[in-house]
Amino acid sequence: MKKKPNPKKKKSFKKFILYFWALFAFGILAVVFLFLLAGWGALGPMPTFDELENPETNLATEVISSDGKTLGKYFLENRTPVKFEDLPEHLVQALVATEDERFYSHSGIDARGTLRAAIFLGSKGGASTITQQLSKQLFTGVRSRNISEAIIQKIKEWVIAIRLERQYTKNEIITMYFNVFDFTRGAHGIRSASRVYFGKEPKDLKVEEAATLVAMFKNPVLYNPYREIFKKNSLERRNQVLKQMEKNEYLSTAVKDSLQKLPLTINYTPEQHDDGTATYFREFLKDFLSDWVEKNPKPDGTMYNIYKDGLKVFTTIDADMQSAAEESVKRHMTKLQKEFNRQNQNNSTAPFRSINQAEVNRILNKGIKNSDRYKRLKNRGISEDSIAKIFDQKVEMKLFSWEGEIDTIMTPKDSIRYYKSFLNTGMMSMRPQTGEVKAWVGGINYKYFKYEHVKQARRQVGSTFKPFVYATAIDQLHYSPCYQLPNTLYTIPKGKHGLIDDWTPSNSGDKYGGNKTLKQALAESVNTITARLIDKTGPEKVINMADALGVDVSDMDPYPSIALGTPDLSVYEMVSAYGTFANKGVYVEPFMITRIEDRNGTILYQHSPVSKDVLSEETAYVVVNLLEGVTKFGSGVRLKTNSEYAKNRIDYQRAVTGYPYDFKNDIAGKTGTTQNQSDGWFIGMVPDLVTGVWVGGEERSVRFPSITYGQGATMALPIWGMYMKDLYENEDVEVSDEAFEKPENLTIPIECDQLQDVDSDKYEEDFEFGFN
């Protein structure tokens, strides 16, 4: 007998169904309402339309060479954006295959991925799309550990992701994600990551390199290829990315297998402020930009920020010429320092000479008070006695050496003495016709030696000042290079030119006798004849000449002694002044920046050249002709010395790397050596390039004991020779090897018969140099 249906149960089931659908509808409405609340900003701030249109990220200011290469950046986050067309196809494919396979088919939220994540509780992959990850990077930040806050964050990311999909194309979203991601090690964005980890632009990445970087999107620390501890993780994750590319048919199985067998290799190239090319120049440029932004606000009145606003600074520096300059400094200074250290082995006050212990202590104490360590301790209120004890306590530290960094234990006071023992350098190269600075080396290593020696440092210039005296005599008195003066001791009496005592300069080596032409006298750097010339012109006229040539003469005393190079000047001033001679008498102010653009390419600054006529073309050419004599039969003759001559010299095997140079073209230049060999100079010119080099110790008591090594021809000239030799061998660099252009209707005679056959051994002292 059949049971009759229980109407109560049937009614109860219908009620259950009704409640289920009501609850389901309520749930749907609640979710929709929750999303609406998020969109209205009720769950916390949401990005505005403008913020979605222009998401705020910190963009590095990029310093770009004249040949389009990145010299360096200023940044809080090392981020330089790229365009989609700059991304190689396999890099985009690797990201999509690994992070969001259905990226091109969803509208910001992957429903299938979300459902899969919900069912399997995330064990088979998460549900975040590339667009959601981008919204997190740009607007919501690090996920909260509070569950309710994390849920709200996730909802907001969904809403923002949908809005981003409406606002941007898929390719724009991909590009933004690559640009915003932090790859650590100071690499924000794909361009910085590509340069830091592989030393190349993104477009040049190989498939396996692209996969290595995409592997880091999962966790940039855990899968970082730089850290030894994580290299295994990085390799495994890279190979997983390659497998995903095969799965999505971006790679064939054969290619995937071959790429997975490759070892994990990187070319780590850090881009911190102390690293890279032209570090001293970039530091100088940063000061210029800091001044510029204060005087040039944005249209809304706020100031540009060189660390965040993504400016592009286009400079005159040539990347190849800069690299050649830095390499020449390194090659020469490594050997020069080795010889300097050898000669100090038996020096009880090393690295100082001709000073007593009290003076040594004064120098070291001054170094202590100038150090960052001292300033930090002083700011903490620590007493002088306690600071002195701290500087005498040994600590672990890294030291600079030409063979690489040294890990050691040393007292901070001893480290100051150690760094005082290094010879340093300043070098600048400029196009005289335009004023474009093509290379700038402010020291031997910016990380350890912050003081800049191109424009900041001013050192005694020695005989490199003498051409200003000769130029004044030629300009004012119309002297010819063939004009002769007696090479005898010459006294300018007290009272004349403001002298309080008689002034009788002597020649190097006390060499006197006979008459010498101006060309001989400058080539041999004869002091007595230079003294006669400044007596004839007067010191004021020479100072006026130096001023017109771009030299700061505000501290220059109008005494005849300036003729021998007593003033302290910078490499920057000396190069710009000599450039006037090479540029037919027209002074052109050096400049380093051609233009500045904002992140959108709008030009904010454009260089305007500054020039003035200083000398007639004829006078300038005659000065150049005099300076050519220096490299033909004076202290710079080694630049023209051929190999056979060098091989016959006993010191050839000990010579500076790169010697002999064997230049065949016309070169004008002047060496300079100061009292007690504290400073060595060489300013050298070809028709379209003027380059100046200074070498010396931070303290003037840090010097070679004799002229053999302490002269400009040994300390500074080799850097110029190596640099120019590298430039002439580089097909991508244009440097003239032609003669200086001779003016039409030259009225001043420049050919001197008695100079045709000069015995180079006559100037043997200038050649006594070498390295053990």
C-alpha positions, 0 to 999 in steps of 0.5 A: 500500500502506497504512502501518501505524500506528506504535504508538510514535507513538500511545503518544507522543501519548497520553502528550502528552495525559496530560501536558497535562491533568496540567499543566493540572490542576496549574496549576488546583490551583496557582492555587487553592492560590495563592489559598488561600495568599493567603486564609490570609495566607501571601502577606502580611497580609490584612484581618480580618473586622472590618477588612472590616466597618469598613475604616479610612479617614481621615475629616475632622471636619465643622463644621456651621452651625445651618442645616445647612451645612458651614462647614469641616473638620479633616482629614489627608485631606479626606474626608466620607463620603456615603450611596448615596442622596446620590449622583445616579443619573447619577453612579453610571451614569457610573462603572459605564459607564466603569469596570466595565460588568458590575459588577452581574453579576459577583461581584468578578472579571470573568471576561470582562474578565480573559480579554480582558485576557490575550488582548490584553495589556491593549490593549483595557482592563484587567480590574480591577472596581470591587470590585478597585479598592476592595480596592486602595484600602483594603488593598493600596495602590500597585502594586509595580514588582517583577513578582512582588510586583505579581502577589501584590498582584493575587492578594490584590486578587482574594481581597479583592474576592470577600470584599467582594462577600460582605460588602457589597451592590453599592450599598455597594461603589459608595458606598465606592469613591466615598468612598475615592477621592483626587481630589487638590487636597485632595479625598478622596472624592466629597463633597469633590471635588464641593464643591472642583471645583464648589462643590456637594453631589454630589446637585446635580451635573449630568451633565457635571459627574459625568462630569468627576469620573468621568473622574478615576478613570483618573488624577486628575492627568492628567485634572484639570480644575483644572490648565490643562495637563491641561484638554484631557485632562479634556475629552476623557476627560469626553466619553469617559465620556459616550460610555460612558454612551450605549453602556450606554443611560444617555444617548440619542445626542442628549443625549450629543451636546449634553453633549459640546459643552459647554465644561469649566467648574468652580467651584474652591472650595478647602477648605484650613484657611485657606479658606472661611467662618468661618476664625477661628471654626474655628481657635478651635473647633479649640482647644476640640476639642483640649481636649475630646478630652483629657478625653473618651476613647473607650470603649476608652481611646484619644483621638479624633482630630479629623483622622481620626475623622470627628466632626460638630461642630454649631455655633450659627453661622448660615451666612447671618449669618456670610456677611453679617458677613464681607461687611460687614467686607470692604466697610467695611474696604476703604474704611477702609484706603484712607483710612488709607493716603491719610492716611499718605502724608506720615507719615515713620514710617508706618504708626506715629504719635507714636513715634520711630525707636527705637520703630519699630525695636523694633516691627519687631524684635518682629515679626521674632521673632514670625514663622514665618520667624524661628522656622524659622531659629532652630530650624536653629541660625542666628545672630542676625546671619545671621538679620538679614541674611536678613530684609534680603534681598529674596525673592519673596513673595505679599502680602495686599491688599484688591484681591487677592494681590500677587506681589512681591519684598520683604525679609521685614523690609519685609513685616512693616512692610507688614502692620503698616499694616493695620487689623484687626477683630473682630466677634461676634453673639449671641442674648442669650436663648440665648447662641448665637453666630451670627457670628464674624469674628476678623480681615480674612484668616486666611491672612495675619493669624492673630491672632484678635480676638474672644476672643484679643485684648483691647483698650482698650474706651473709652466702651463701658465706660460702660454698666457704670457707669450700670448700677451707678448705676441698680442701686445708687442707683436713678437714672432716665435723667432724673436730672440732673447738672452738666456741669462739670469734676469732680475726685476728690481724691487718697486717695479710691478709692486715687488717688495724685493728683487726677483731673479728666477732661475732655470730648471737645472741652472741651464743658461747661455746664449740666445733663444727664440721664443719657440725654443724658450717655451719648448724648453720652459725657460724661466728667465725668458718668461720673466723678461716677457712679463716684465715687458708686458706687465703682470696686469696685461697677462692677468687681463689676457687670462681673464679674457680666456675664461680664467678666474683671476679674482685671487690672482696677485699682479706680480711677475711670479705669476709668469712661472705658474704660481696661480691655483687654477682648475683643469676646467679653466685651463682647457677652456683657455687653451681652447681659444688658441685652437679656435682661432682666438675665439673663446667659447664657454664650455658646456655639458648639457644640450637640453633637458626634457620632461618625461613626456619629451617636452623641452624644458631647457636648451643650451645657448652658446656663449662666445667672444673674440679674444685674439686675432686669428693670426695671434692665436695661430702663432701661439699654437705654433709655439705650442707645437714646438713643445711636442717637436723638440721640448718636454712633450717630444716623447709624443712624437718619438718613434719606436726605434728611438724608444728601443734604444733607450735603457729605460724603455722596458720600464716606460709607461704603458703606451709609450712610445706613442709615435703620433705623426700629426701636429700636436700643440701642448704644454707640460707643467711641473710645480715647485717640489713636484707637487703637481704635474700638468699637460694640456694637449691640442689637435685642431678639434680637441683640447684635453687637459690632465692634472696629476698630484696628491691631495696634499701638496706634501704628497709628491715624488722626491725628484723631477725624474718622476715628478714632472708633468711629462711623466705624471700627466702627459702619458694619460693624454697620449694613451687617451688620444691613441685610443681615440685615433684607433676607434672608428666611431670617434672623429678626431682630427689628425690634420694640421692646424689651419694657417691663416691667409696673409700671415704676417708674423714669421714663424719658421726659424732656421736654427730650430730645424735640427734639434738634438733630442738628447739635449733635453735628456732630463725630460726623458729620464722616466720609467717604472720598475 
